[in-house]
């Protein structure tokens, strides 16, 4: 069974890499939205799953409607 994971990221990209590595399985697709405030996109390594960085980056504020807009960008 295939699974899709939608991940909103804004910092601590070492921890994000740990999460991505834990989910790295040929049955998984990972979709990552990186907050627009982040200047440099992280380099994430996978071997088995498909990883997609969402092009439409939103300036997300916790608890605001912008979080939903970022989710809709997936």
N, C-alpha and C positions, 0 to 999 in steps of 0.2 A: 504494500500500500504506500502510495506517495504522500508526502507531507510538505506543506509550505509554511515557512516561518517568516513572519513579518517583524522586523526588528527596528526600533527607533533608537538611534545612537547619538550621543552628544559629547562624549569624552571617554576617558579611560579605555583607550583602544587596545591596550594589552589584555584587559578583561574581556573586551569584545572578541579578540582573537581566540581566547580560551573558550568562549561560548561557541564561536564558529567551528573551532576544532572539535568540540564535543558533539556538534550536530552534523559533522562531515560524514555523510553516508549517501550512497548512490540513490537512495529512496527520498532524499530531501532536496528541496529547493529553498534557498535563503534569499530573502529580499531585505536589503538594508537601506534605511533612510538615514542619512547623516545630516544633522542640524546645519542650517545655512550659516550659523555663526562660526562653525569650524572652518578655519582658513585652509588647511591642507587635509585632503581626503586620506583616510587610513589605507594602508596596503594590507589586505587580508588574504591569507593563503588557505586554499582548500585543495583537496586532491580528488574527492569522490563526488561531492554534490555540486549543484549549479549555484553560483553566487551572483546576484544582481544588485548593483548599487543604483538606487533610484536617482534619475537625472534631475527631476523637479525637487529641488531642496527648499524646504520651508523654514523660516525663522520661528522655531517652536518655543512657546512659553508654557511652563508647566501649568496644567489646569485650564488652559485657554482653548478656544475653538481651533487654534492653530494646530493643536495635537491631532484633532480630527482631520484637518486639511492635509496634514502629513500622511495620515493613514489612508485617506482617499487617493493620495498620489501613488500608492502601491498599485 
